[in-house]
Every structure is written in C-alpha cells, then in structure tokens.
Amino acid sequence: MTEILGPPVGHVHSDDLPWVTAGPVGLQVLRVSPDTWVVRNRFEAGFQLPTHKHTGSVHAYTFAGRWKYAEYGVDYVAGTFIHEPPGSIHTLTITEDSDILFIIEGAFIEFDAEGNISGIVDGESTLAAYYALCDAAGIARPDGILA
C-alpha cells in the first residue's frame, strides 16, 4: 500500500528568527499566512497599544511580565494563556516588561481617542514592518515564516 503524504509541515526555530525593535516594542514574526499571523512581542513597561477591535480570534501566552487590557481590570502574568473572541475591543497596557506570544486570526482595527478608525494591522502589514526593521538594522530577512 502506498501512503500519500500531505504537504510538508512548515516550521521555524525561534533562534533562527531575528528580534527587531521599534521603540519600546521588540518583535519576532514566527508565521504569516493569508488568515493568521503569529508574533512574539517584548514590551517595555508603560507601553500601550491604541484601543483596537479584532476581526478574528486571538490566542496569547505570557512568557514573562505583567499586562492587562485597560477595560477589563485583569492582570495577565507569566504562565497565563488567554483567548479573545472575534469582535473583542480593548487597549493593551503593559505594566511590567513583558514577553508575549500572539496567534492572531484576521486583523485588528485601531481607533483614535475620538473612536475614529486610525489604522488596520494584519499579518501582511506586520510582516512588511518586520522586514523594514530587519533591513534598517542590517539583518538578513529570515526564511520560513510565510505559509
């Protein structure tokens, strides 16, 4: 009997993916596909993302630090796994230097202080920013992160 194998499993090792920084945010992109993107962030205490709404689910795991969503009043510490359903609206706030893995489906829509849409972030735009930061730092663009 001949076994038919599916496509090869995509894989990368985090040691092979560079960390880049943009101010108080460290970024490592692990995977980008048309519908899902996986990033690991190292945030400095005091950093805050704009209020935003997710179009898809988000899964996150905290390796180190403490953070919260300003609207919910729950601290997420090292060892915490969270799931955000599609449509979640919140403001990520870093209370201690943190290291967090995010698996994001779809995009998130950023809002300004008046509630107007101020930007859209998705896997494609995140990958473009990651590559630009690699280029600016003189770091070779990594292979294996595109699905």
Backbone as ProteinMPNN parsed JSONL, in Angstrom:
{"seq_chain_A": "MTEILGPPVGHVHSDDLPWVTAGPVGLQVLRVSPDTWVVRNRFEAGFQLPTHKHTGSVHAYTFAGRWKYAEYGVDYVAGTFIHEPPGSIHTLTITEDSDILFIIEGAFIEFDAEGNISGIVDGESTLAAYYALCDAAGIARPDGILA", "coords_chain_A": {"N_chain_A": [[0.842, -1.176, 0.0], [0.557, 2.178, -0.831], [1.349, 5.076, 0.804], [0.006, 8.286, 0.91], [1.396, 11.315, 1.413], [0.711, 14.435, 2.979], [1.201, 17.993, 2.403], [4.484, 19.265, 3.297], [5.236, 19.906, 6.734], [5.26, 23.161, 7.881], [7.894, 24.891, 9.457], [9.804, 26.695, 11.855], [12.599, 27.759, 13.812], [12.821, 29.531, 16.778], [15.301, 30.59, 17.451], [16.435, 31.093, 15.019], [15.187, 33.276, 14.022], [15.277, 36.718, 13.771], [15.18, 39.214, 16.372], [13.708, 42.363, 16.313], [13.501, 45.877, 16.96], [11.222, 48.504, 17.72], [11.17, 51.312, 19.105], [9.705, 50.999, 22.241], [9.025, 48.356, 21.77], [9.752, 45.025, 21.107], [9.999, 42.768, 18.401], [9.268, 39.679, 16.962], [8.58, 37.826, 14.228], [6.888, 34.892, 13.657], [5.26, 33.42, 11.944], [3.313, 33.899, 9.022], [0.327, 33.798, 7.348], [-2.314, 33.854, 4.881], [-4.581, 34.194, 6.538], [-3.885, 34.084, 9.237], [-1.578, 35.188, 11.72], [1.469, 34.983, 13.504], [3.125, 36.228, 16.198], [5.763, 37.236, 18.372], [6.138, 39.324, 21.057], [8.121, 41.64, 22.851], [7.556, 43.797, 25.274], [8.128, 46.989, 26.712], [7.645, 48.16, 30.052], [4.899, 50.326, 30.625], [4.185, 50.74, 28.001], [1.548, 51.125, 25.618], [-0.905, 49.919, 23.448], [-2.956, 51.387, 20.869], [-6.519, 51.637, 21.4], [-8.29, 48.912, 20.12], [-10.004, 46.737, 17.78], [-10.585, 43.327, 17.23], [-10.858, 41.343, 14.299], [-10.901, 38.646, 14.128], [-10.292, 35.633, 16.053], [-8.009, 35.653, 18.867], [-5.213, 34.189, 20.336], [-3.132, 34.071, 23.151], [-0.042, 33.819, 24.915], [1.669, 34.377, 27.876], [4.99, 34.725, 28.517], [6.656, 36.104, 30.235], [6.457, 38.779, 32.64], [3.879, 41.305, 33.145], [0.677, 42.321, 32.216], [-2.272, 43.939, 30.894], [-5.694, 44.433, 29.77], [-6.956, 47.56, 29.504], [-9.684, 47.961, 29.825], [-10.716, 45.74, 31.179], [-9.571, 45.1, 33.678], [-8.067, 42.891, 34.558], [-5.112, 41.296, 35.443], [-2.594, 39.865, 33.484], [-0.228, 37.495, 33.892], [3.059, 35.914, 33.856], [2.823, 32.693, 32.449], [0.154, 32.769, 31.896], [-2.505, 31.985, 29.725], [-4.538, 33.247, 27.196], [-7.694, 33.651, 25.469], [-9.199, 35.505, 22.994], [-12.311, 36.331, 21.763], [-13.584, 36.824, 18.369], [-14.244, 40.226, 17.519], [-13.565, 41.411, 19.889], [-12.841, 44.289, 21.786], [-10.375, 46.395, 22.971], [-7.71, 47.818, 25.034], [-4.473, 47.249, 25.033], [-2.246, 47.187, 27.682], [0.847, 47.564, 29.126], [2.202, 46.641, 32.133], [4.469, 45.674, 33.41], [7.747, 44.935, 32.157], [7.321, 42.766, 29.458], [6.907, 39.566, 27.82], [5.344, 38.161, 25.237], [3.475, 35.825, 23.369], [1.537, 35.922, 20.48], [-1.18, 34.646, 18.634], [-2.866, 35.426, 15.936], [-5.87, 35.764, 14.286], [-7.09, 37.038, 11.29], [-7.402, 40.561, 11.365], [-6.594, 43.621, 13.179], [-8.394, 46.512, 14.067], [-7.532, 49.756, 14.579], [-8.341, 52.465, 16.788], [-8.688, 56.006, 17.213], [-8.53, 58.545, 19.843], [-11.055, 59.694, 19.677], [-12.62, 57.685, 18.744], [-12.551, 57.144, 16.066], [-11.569, 55.28, 13.161], [-8.189, 54.623, 12.943], [-6.217, 53.068, 11.888], [-5.27, 49.91, 10.382], [-4.133, 46.761, 11.218], [-2.563, 43.893, 10.092], [-1.473, 40.558, 9.195], [0.068, 40.853, 6.837], [0.821, 43.604, 6.861], [2.226, 43.646, 9.246], [4.317, 41.871, 8.706], [5.594, 43.309, 6.654], [6.472, 45.546, 8.117], [8.181, 44.255, 9.907], [10.155, 43.206, 8.149], [11.13, 45.659, 7.156], [12.25, 46.729, 9.487], [14.212, 44.785, 9.949], [15.786, 45.221, 7.633], [16.623, 47.885, 8.1], [18.232, 47.51, 10.3], [20.256, 46.067, 9.236], [19.984, 43.339, 9.158], [19.633, 40.114, 7.853], [16.76, 39.133, 6.031], [14.598, 36.723, 7.366], [13.961, 33.261, 6.466], [11.168, 31.025, 5.872], [8.9, 31.901, 7.263], [6.626, 32.525, 5.931], [3.479, 31.25, 5.005]], "CA_chain_A": [[0.0, 0.0, 0.0], [1.311, 3.425, -0.911], [0.779, 6.139, 1.634], [0.144, 9.612, 0.32], [1.66, 12.316, 2.442], [0.27, 15.793, 2.706], [2.309, 18.938, 2.236], [5.388, 19.251, 4.441], [4.888, 20.769, 7.86], [6.086, 24.361, 7.963], [8.488, 25.046, 10.786], [10.938, 27.587, 12.083], [13.088, 27.735, 15.192], [12.886, 30.931, 17.205], [16.697, 31.045, 17.446], [16.787, 31.477, 13.656], [14.414, 34.458, 13.655], [15.811, 37.868, 14.499], [14.372, 40.185, 17.102], [13.906, 43.752, 15.91], [12.821, 46.76, 17.901], [10.648, 49.785, 17.312], [10.926, 51.98, 20.38], [9.543, 50.111, 23.394], [8.47, 47.065, 21.353], [10.558, 44.056, 20.381], [9.123, 41.999, 17.527], [9.748, 38.495, 16.255], [7.476, 37.243, 13.463], [7.115, 33.461, 13.527], [4.482, 32.839, 10.845], [2.289, 34.739, 8.403], [-0.443, 33.172, 6.288], [-3.357, 34.805, 4.496], [-5.617, 34.435, 7.546], [-3.384, 34.02, 10.615], [-0.189, 35.6, 11.908], [1.986, 34.625, 14.821], [4.217, 37.123, 16.582], [6.169, 37.296, 19.771], [6.491, 40.699, 21.382], [8.693, 42.023, 24.139], [7.109, 45.163, 25.512], [8.624, 47.672, 27.905], [6.616, 48.66, 30.969], [4.355, 51.632, 30.272], [3.717, 50.767, 26.619], [0.116, 50.886, 25.425], [-1.407, 49.947, 22.077], [-4.232, 52.098, 20.75], [-7.713, 50.806, 21.509], [-8.468, 48.229, 18.838], [-11.012, 45.681, 17.665], [-10.113, 42.18, 16.45], [-11.822, 40.771, 13.371], [-10.863, 37.204, 14.342], [-9.852, 35.208, 17.383], [-6.61, 35.812, 19.265], [-4.712, 33.382, 21.436], [-1.884, 34.669, 23.626], [0.611, 33.191, 26.056], [2.625, 35.282, 28.507], [6.209, 34.071, 28.999], [7.219, 36.883, 31.345], [5.919, 40.116, 32.83], [2.51, 41.558, 33.592], [-0.022, 43.246, 31.329], [-3.736, 43.867, 31.034], [-6.492, 45.275, 28.905], [-7.418, 48.644, 30.376], [-11.13, 47.875, 30.022], [-11.16, 44.544, 31.885], [-9.094, 45.057, 35.054], [-7.46, 41.601, 34.893], [-3.682, 41.229, 35.141], [-2.11, 38.625, 32.88], [1.154, 37.325, 34.336], [3.762, 34.771, 33.26], [2.092, 31.439, 32.531], [-1.253, 32.975, 31.544], [-2.964, 31.807, 28.347], [-5.848, 33.865, 27.003], [-8.359, 33.586, 24.176], [-10.096, 36.628, 22.732], [-13.21, 36.022, 20.649], [-13.699, 37.878, 17.363], [-15.033, 41.377, 17.935], [-13.044, 41.978, 21.135], [-12.327, 45.66, 21.73], [-9.63, 46.638, 24.198], [-6.495, 48.62, 24.992], [-3.387, 46.512, 25.659], [-1.456, 48.052, 28.55], [1.947, 46.801, 29.713], [2.507, 47.148, 33.472], [5.855, 45.263, 33.658], [8.349, 44.407, 30.936], [6.586, 41.537, 29.167], [7.242, 38.742, 26.664], [4.038, 37.567, 24.948], [3.247, 35.209, 22.062], [0.179, 36.128, 19.983], [-1.637, 33.974, 17.422], [-3.926, 36.36, 15.588], [-6.624, 35.483, 13.07], [-7.642, 38.268, 10.733], [-6.705, 41.838, 11.564], [-7.226, 44.452, 14.187], [-8.713, 47.866, 13.634], [-7.162, 50.71, 15.629], [-9.177, 53.65, 16.931], [-8.09, 57.155, 17.902], [-9.202, 58.927, 21.091], [-12.441, 60.048, 19.385], [-13.324, 56.498, 18.264], [-12.436, 57.014, 14.615], [-10.569, 54.306, 12.709], [-6.906, 55.279, 12.678], [-5.312, 52.15, 11.214], [-5.579, 48.486, 10.35], [-2.921, 45.958, 11.311], [-2.791, 42.488, 9.772], [-0.233, 39.819, 9.012], [0.845, 41.436, 5.749], [1.441, 44.86, 7.291], [3.192, 43.33, 10.3], [5.489, 41.299, 8.043], [6.284, 44.406, 5.967], [7.167, 46.324, 9.146], [9.27, 43.404, 10.408], [11.214, 43.22, 7.142], [11.721, 47.002, 7.122], [13.107, 46.852, 10.671], [15.386, 43.944, 9.673], [16.602, 45.935, 6.651], [17.221, 49.061, 8.741], [19.25, 47.052, 11.252], [21.261, 45.3, 8.522], [19.765, 41.92, 9.454], [19.057, 39.383, 6.711], [15.367, 38.715, 6.19], [14.57, 35.275, 7.613], [13.167, 32.375, 5.61], [10.321, 30.048, 6.541], [7.797, 32.43, 8.062], [5.433, 32.66, 5.084], [2.773, 29.983, 4.77]], "C_chain_A": [[0.892, 1.244, 0.0], [0.601, 4.486, -0.091], [1.032, 7.476, 0.963], [0.298, 10.615, 1.45], [1.124, 13.668, 2.007], [1.463, 16.704, 2.507], [3.214, 18.909, 3.471], [4.935, 20.239, 5.517], [5.832, 21.969, 7.851], [6.646, 24.501, 9.368], [9.618, 26.077, 10.751], [11.382, 27.377, 13.526], [13.297, 29.185, 15.602], [14.318, 31.468, 17.236], [17.144, 31.52, 16.069], [16.065, 32.737, 13.191], [14.899, 35.656, 14.455], [14.739, 38.625, 15.281], [14.712, 41.553, 16.558], [13.129, 44.623, 16.892], [12.326, 48.017, 17.205], [10.279, 50.479, 18.615], [10.816, 50.969, 21.504], [9.021, 48.71, 23.068], [9.52, 46.244, 20.616], [9.606, 43.166, 19.604], [9.883, 40.842, 16.896], [8.534, 37.89, 15.555], [7.799, 35.775, 13.227], [6.397, 32.845, 12.327], [3.48, 33.857, 10.332], [1.65, 33.931, 7.282], [-1.544, 34.154, 5.909], [-4.376, 35.107, 5.595], [-5.124, 34.472, 8.993], [-1.934, 34.484, 10.655], [0.215, 35.369, 13.349], [3.202, 35.498, 15.101], [4.539, 36.946, 18.061], [6.651, 38.711, 20.002], [7.145, 40.772, 22.747], [8.39, 43.509, 24.304], [7.77, 45.721, 26.762], [7.45, 48.156, 28.743], [6.192, 50.064, 30.554], [3.852, 51.722, 28.842], [2.217, 50.488, 26.567], [-0.194, 50.944, 23.931], [-2.648, 50.833, 22.03], [-5.391, 51.114, 20.989], [-7.968, 50.198, 20.135], [-9.5, 47.119, 18.95], [-10.46, 44.575, 16.769], [-11.224, 41.638, 15.546], [-11.902, 39.252, 13.509], [-10.421, 36.901, 15.762], [-8.374, 35.511, 17.6], [-6.342, 34.861, 20.419], [-3.393, 34.016, 21.853], [-1.371, 33.899, 24.831], [1.673, 34.142, 26.571], [3.799, 34.478, 29.057], [6.766, 34.783, 30.227], [6.484, 38.209, 31.438], [4.491, 40.141, 33.334], [1.91, 42.602, 32.662], [-1.511, 43.067, 31.526], [-4.377, 44.587, 29.862], [-7.131, 46.3, 29.817], [-8.896, 48.505, 30.727], [-11.561, 46.75, 30.967], [-10.68, 44.443, 33.324], [-8.515, 43.727, 35.496], [-5.99, 41.652, 34.509], [-3.345, 39.863, 34.569], [-0.624, 38.53, 33.18], [1.765, 36.108, 33.639], [2.983, 33.485, 33.509], [0.633, 31.559, 32.148], [-1.469, 32.769, 30.047], [-4.329, 32.466, 28.249], [-6.372, 33.576, 25.601], [-9.29, 34.778, 24.094], [-11.009, 36.24, 21.577], [-13.199, 37.141, 19.612], [-14.596, 39.001, 17.871], [-14.556, 42.007, 19.226], [-12.492, 43.381, 20.89], [-11.632, 45.936, 23.053], [-8.37, 47.46, 23.934], [-5.41, 47.872, 25.754], [-2.481, 47.479, 26.406], [-0.409, 47.202, 29.266], [2.322, 47.425, 31.063], [3.897, 46.753, 33.957], [6.428, 44.832, 32.319], [7.765, 43.023, 30.687], [7.064, 40.88, 27.879], [6.004, 37.897, 26.374], [4.007, 37.024, 23.525], [1.784, 35.417, 21.694], [-0.05, 35.323, 18.709], [-2.924, 34.695, 17.031], [-4.57, 35.948, 14.266], [-7.21, 36.798, 12.567], [-6.763, 39.474, 11.017], [-7.221, 42.49, 12.83], [-7.31, 45.878, 13.689], [-8.425, 48.804, 14.795], [-8.075, 51.927, 15.593], [-8.4, 54.767, 17.607], [-8.925, 57.497, 19.136], [-10.674, 59.279, 20.888], [-13.251, 58.86, 18.866], [-13.313, 56.319, 16.767], [-11.377, 55.968, 14.27], [-9.289, 55.051, 12.334], [-5.903, 54.359, 11.992], [-5.829, 50.729, 11.252], [-4.261, 47.731, 10.331], [-3.296, 44.507, 11.021], [-1.437, 41.814, 9.578], [0.663, 40.431, 7.956], [1.543, 42.729, 6.18], [2.478, 44.634, 8.385], [4.465, 42.752, 9.698], [6.286, 42.385, 7.318], [7.072, 45.254, 6.963], [8.364, 45.554, 9.697], [10.442, 43.411, 9.431], [11.9, 44.584, 7.071], [12.654, 47.214, 8.318], [14.357, 45.976, 10.537], [16.334, 44.678, 8.733], [17.339, 47.108, 7.297], [18.344, 48.681, 9.698], [20.363, 46.268, 10.565], [21.192, 43.812, 8.799], [19.121, 41.264, 8.245], [17.619, 39.0, 7.017], [15.311, 37.193, 6.359], [13.687, 34.542, 6.612], [12.216, 31.572, 6.495], [9.154, 30.585, 7.318], [6.527, 32.642, 7.244], [4.804, 31.302, 4.861], [2.564, 29.777, 3.298]], "O_chain_A": [[1.861, 1.328, 0.754], [-0.587, 4.752, -0.273], [2.139, 7.757, 0.505], [-0.563, 10.739, 2.321], [1.091, 13.993, 0.821], [2.603, 16.244, 2.448], [2.763, 18.567, 4.565], [4.329, 21.269, 5.224], [7.052, 21.809, 7.819], [5.948, 24.255, 10.351], [10.28, 26.276, 9.733], [10.622, 26.876, 14.354], [13.882, 29.971, 14.857], [14.53, 32.668, 17.066], [18.118, 32.265, 15.955], [16.307, 33.215, 12.083], [14.928, 35.612, 15.685], [13.569, 38.667, 14.902], [15.885, 41.87, 16.362], [12.214, 44.153, 17.567], [12.923, 48.513, 16.25], [9.198, 50.257, 19.16], [11.727, 50.166, 21.707], [8.623, 47.965, 23.964], [10.103, 46.699, 19.632], [8.522, 42.841, 20.09], [10.985, 41.005, 16.372], [7.573, 37.487, 16.21], [8.846, 35.442, 12.67], [6.87, 31.862, 11.758], [2.871, 34.589, 11.112], [2.335, 33.441, 6.383], [-1.69, 35.19, 6.557], [-4.981, 36.179, 5.584], [-5.879, 34.855, 9.887], [-1.158, 34.209, 9.74], [-0.576, 35.533, 14.279], [4.173, 35.505, 14.345], [3.693, 36.561, 18.869], [7.467, 39.236, 19.245], [6.768, 40.058, 23.676], [8.902, 44.354, 23.57], [7.95, 45.009, 27.751], [6.398, 48.516, 28.214], [7.025, 50.888, 30.177], [3.16, 52.68, 28.495], [1.686, 49.717, 27.367], [0.196, 51.883, 23.238], [-3.32, 51.009, 23.046], [-5.241, 49.907, 20.797], [-7.874, 50.881, 19.115], [-9.823, 46.635, 20.035], [-9.934, 44.843, 15.689], [-12.371, 41.494, 15.967], [-12.868, 38.64, 13.055], [-10.205, 37.807, 16.567], [-7.596, 35.611, 16.652], [-7.137, 34.745, 21.351], [-2.617, 34.452, 21.002], [-2.141, 33.398, 25.651], [2.484, 34.654, 25.8], [3.628, 33.651, 29.953], [7.284, 34.146, 31.145], [5.953, 38.707, 30.446], [3.968, 39.162, 33.867], [2.53, 43.62, 32.356], [-1.956, 42.163, 32.233], [-3.709, 45.254, 29.073], [-7.78, 45.941, 30.8], [-9.311, 48.895, 31.819], [-12.666, 46.8, 31.506], [-11.317, 43.762, 34.127], [-8.469, 43.45, 36.694], [-5.653, 42.009, 33.38], [-3.758, 38.834, 35.102], [0.152, 39.391, 32.767], [1.079, 35.372, 32.929], [2.541, 33.217, 34.626], [-0.067, 30.548, 32.079], [-0.731, 33.297, 29.216], [-5.181, 32.27, 29.115], [-5.608, 33.297, 24.677], [-10.073, 35.034, 25.009], [-10.522, 35.855, 20.513], [-12.848, 38.277, 19.93], [-15.582, 38.757, 18.566], [-15.085, 43.041, 19.631], [-11.775, 43.624, 19.919], [-12.21, 45.743, 24.123], [-8.016, 47.754, 22.793], [-5.417, 47.856, 26.985], [-2.006, 48.465, 25.841], [-0.75, 46.227, 29.936], [2.712, 48.59, 31.127], [4.455, 47.424, 34.826], [5.683, 44.409, 31.435], [7.716, 42.196, 31.597], [7.56, 41.545, 26.97], [5.648, 37.021, 27.162], [4.459, 37.684, 22.59], [0.892, 35.127, 22.491], [0.791, 35.322, 17.81], [-3.942, 34.586, 17.714], [-3.887, 35.803, 13.252], [-7.762, 37.575, 13.345], [-5.537, 39.408, 10.919], [-8.148, 41.997, 13.473], [-6.426, 46.377, 12.992], [-9.005, 48.663, 15.871], [-8.521, 52.365, 14.532], [-7.557, 54.515, 18.468], [-9.907, 56.819, 19.436], [-11.465, 59.176, 21.826], [-14.439, 59.004, 18.577], [-13.992, 55.436, 16.243], [-10.404, 55.796, 15.005], [-9.303, 55.978, 11.524], [-4.847, 54.817, 11.556], [-6.706, 50.387, 12.045], [-3.378, 48.025, 9.525], [-4.222, 43.96, 11.62], [-0.39, 42.43, 9.774], [1.876, 40.525, 8.143], [2.725, 42.922, 5.895], [3.485, 45.339, 8.45], [5.568, 43.097, 10.123], [7.516, 42.383, 7.361], [8.209, 45.638, 6.69], [9.429, 46.127, 9.926], [11.589, 43.598, 9.835], [13.122, 44.655, 6.94], [13.723, 47.808, 8.177], [15.441, 46.376, 10.962], [17.535, 44.755, 8.989], [18.533, 47.301, 7.069], [19.295, 49.441, 9.883], [21.314, 45.844, 11.221], [22.191, 43.101, 8.695], [18.169, 41.799, 7.676], [17.3, 38.592, 8.134], [15.915, 36.461, 5.575], [12.791, 35.123, 6.0], [12.422, 31.451, 7.703], [8.461, 29.815, 7.982], [5.466, 32.908, 7.808], [5.492, 30.324, 4.567], [1.987, 28.768, 2.892]]}, "name": "protein", "num_of_chains": 1, "seq": "MTEILGPPVGHVHSDDLPWVTAGPVGLQVLRVSPDTWVVRNRFEAGFQLPTHKHTGSVHAYTFAGRWKYAEYGVDYVAGTFIHEPPGSIHTLTITEDSDILFIIEGAFIEFDAEGNISGIVDGESTLAAYYALCDAAGIARPDGILA"}
